[in-house]
Amino acid sequence: LLCCVDVAAPLVATSFSFLYSISFRLLSLLFAL
């Protein structure tokens, strides 16, 4: 179980940071308009 957590933790972190950067870019584009 710990092995699965060790594998899943970085994937979840990278996916969250990816979604966060995309939403931040979309918000900046909306504010630029």
N, C-alpha and C positions, 0 to 999 in steps of 0.2 A: 504493500500500500504506500509506503514511504517513497518507493521508487517511482510510482505513478505520480505522486505529488511533486517529486523533484523534476520530473519531465514536464508536468502540466504547468507548474508555476511560471517558468520563463515564457512559455507559449501564451499564457493568459496575460502576463505583463506586457509582452510585445504587442499583442492584439489590442489591449487597452490603450497603449501609447499610440498605436497606429490610428485607432478610431478617434482618439483625442486630437491628434495632429490634423486629421481630415476635417473634423468638426470645427477646429480652430480656423483652418483655412477658409472654410465655407462661411463662417461668421465674419471673418475679415473681408471677404469678397462682398458680403451683403452690406457691411458698413461702408465699404469703398463706394458702393453705388449710392 
